[in-house]
Amino acid sequence: MDAASELMEKGAELALQLHEWPKPRVFTVTGHAMAMGAVLLGCADLRIGAMGGIQDRIPTR
């Protein structure tokens, strides 16, 4: 397995573990959340962001 595939697999495992975590998850954000950052925010029960024009998005291409 190449390094990029291994990184994606580990990221997916982490997201699944966080999504299934039995306790509430609270994440804080101080800037933009792109790609895996946006996925991790999606696993949170509560998201707290700094004031400003913060965006979260998963790139499509």
Backbone as CSV, one residue per row, in Angstrom:
resi,resn,N_x,N_y,N_z,CA_x,CA_y,CA_z,C_x,C_y,C_z
1,MET,0.857,-1.183,0.000,0.000,0.000,0.000,0.898,1.239,0.000
2,ASP,0.567,2.191,-0.850,1.388,3.407,-0.903,1.027,4.343,0.255
3,ALA,1.856,5.345,0.466,1.710,6.238,1.622,0.382,7.000,1.598
4,ALA,-0.053,7.445,0.424,-1.303,8.203,0.333,-2.501,7.336,0.699
5,SER,-2.525,6.094,0.221,-3.624,5.178,0.540,-3.655,4.853,2.029
6,GLU,-2.472,4.664,2.602,-2.381,4.372,4.035,-2.883,5.553,4.866
7,LEU,-2.523,6.752,4.456,-2.979,7.955,5.156,-4.504,8.080,5.081
8,MET,-5.088,7.824,3.906,-6.541,7.904,3.755,-7.237,6.842,4.604
9,GLU,-6.672,5.647,4.647,-7.268,4.570,5.440,-7.239,4.911,6.929
10,LYS,-6.115,5.434,7.405,-6.014,5.806,8.820,-6.967,6.956,9.157
11,GLY,-7.124,7.904,8.244,-8.064,8.997,8.458,-9.497,8.505,8.537
12,ALA,-9.846,7.571,7.669,-11.201,7.006,7.685,-11.446,6.235,8.980
13,GLU,-10.455,5.486,9.436,-10.581,4.750,10.700,-10.791,5.712,11.869
14,LEU,-10.030,6.809,11.885,-10.161,7.801,12.950,-11.554,8.424,12.941
15,ALA,-12.041,8.800,11.759,-13.366,9.407,11.654,-14.441,8.439,12.136
16,LEU,-14.335,7.182,11.778,-15.322,6.186,12.215,-15.282,6.001,13.733
17,GLN,-14.076,5.942,14.300,-13.956,5.799,15.750,-14.572,7.000,16.466
18,LEU,-14.317,8.195,15.962,-14.892,9.394,16.581,-16.412,9.417,16.440
19,HIS,-16.893,9.028,15.284,-18.344,9.021,15.041,-19.056,8.062,15.990
20,GLU,-18.429,6.929,16.288,-19.038,5.907,17.142,-18.692,6.073,18.624
21,TRP,-17.901,7.088,18.981,-17.486,7.305,20.367,-18.730,7.458,21.236
22,PRO,-18.806,6.772,22.375,-20.031,6.779,23.185,-20.275,8.068,23.975
23,LYS,-19.274,8.909,24.103,-19.430,10.146,24.866,-19.530,11.331,23.913
24,PRO,-20.118,12.439,24.370,-20.220,13.620,23.503,-18.840,14.127,23.072
25,ARG,-18.780,14.597,21.840,-17.547,15.129,21.284,-17.736,16.619,21.029
26,VAL,-16.842,17.429,21.570,-16.875,18.882,21.378,-15.570,19.282,20.715
27,PHE,-15.661,19.926,19.558,-14.475,20.365,18.825,-14.482,21.882,18.750
28,THR,-13.309,22.464,18.854,-13.178,23.911,18.652,-12.422,24.154,17.346
29,VAL,-12.793,25.247,16.691,-12.206,25.568,15.398,-11.745,27.017,15.432
30,THR,-10.508,27.238,15.031,-9.999,28.611,15.012,-9.732,29.103,13.604
31,GLY,-9.993,28.284,12.626,-9.756,28.672,11.238,-10.564,27.795,10.303
32,HIS,-10.273,27.865,9.038,-10.988,27.081,8.043,-10.766,25.588,8.274
33,ALA,-11.771,24.796,7.974,-11.659,23.343,8.060,-11.912,22.770,6.664
34,MET,-10.893,22.260,6.067,-10.990,21.695,4.728,-10.639,20.208,4.772
35,ALA,-11.162,19.469,3.850,-10.862,18.052,3.672,-11.081,17.269,4.977
36,MET,-10.047,16.660,5.539,-10.207,15.826,6.738,-10.657,16.649,7.928
37,GLY,-10.261,17.915,7.989,-10.733,18.775,9.077,-12.247,18.900,9.066
38,ALA,-12.839,19.022,7.885,-14.294,19.106,7.769,-14.947,17.776,8.143
39,VAL,-14.316,16.671,7.764,-14.842,15.351,8.135,-14.842,15.196,9.652
40,LEU,-13.736,15.582,10.290,-13.661,15.472,11.747,-14.703,16.357,12.420
41,LEU,-14.921,17.564,11.897,-15.969,18.419,12.459,-17.338,17.770,12.340
42,GLY,-17.543,17.040,11.269,-18.809,16.338,11.090,-19.047,15.250,12.124
43,CYS,-17.978,14.781,12.769,-18.087,13.742,13.803,-18.423,14.325,15.168
44,ALA,-18.386,15.649,15.292,-18.588,16.298,16.595,-20.073,16.449,16.907
45,ASP,-20.399,16.377,18.180,-21.756,16.669,18.631,-21.958,18.171,18.765
46,LEU,-20.883,18.878,19.095,-20.938,20.326,19.258,-19.667,20.917,18.668
47,ARG,-19.836,21.939,17.824,-18.701,22.616,17.208,-18.688,24.065,17.667
48,ILE,-17.542,24.519,18.139,-17.390,25.895,18.598,-16.359,26.555,17.704
49,GLY,-16.749,27.653,17.058,-15.840,28.326,16.136,-15.497,29.719,16.609
50,ALA,-14.320,30.160,16.237,-13.906,31.527,16.505,-14.729,32.463,15.625
51,MET,-14.858,33.693,16.051,-15.599,34.666,15.253,-14.832,34.966,13.975
52,GLY,-15.565,35.154,12.911,-14.930,35.478,11.639,-15.571,34.701,10.509
53,GLY,-14.992,34.803,9.356,-15.525,34.151,8.172,-15.016,32.739,8.008
54,ILE,-15.196,31.905,8.992,-14.701,30.534,8.946,-15.592,29.697,8.036
55,GLN,-14.972,28.847,7.244,-15.691,27.968,6.341,-15.288,26.533,6.609
56,ASP,-16.222,25.623,6.374,-15.862,24.214,6.394,-16.393,23.604,5.103
57,ARG,-15.534,22.869,4.442,-15.953,22.236,3.196,-15.037,21.082,2.860
58,ILE,-15.616,20.139,2.145,-14.862,19.007,1.650,-14.706,19.200,0.146
59,PRO,-13.491,19.319,-0.358,-13.302,19.554,-1.782,-13.842,18.380,-2.610
60,THR,-14.465,18.698,-3.726,-14.997,17.648,-4.591,-13.999,17.264,-5.675
61,ARG,-13.061,18.118,-5.973,-11.997,17.806,-6.952,-10.896,18.791,-6.824
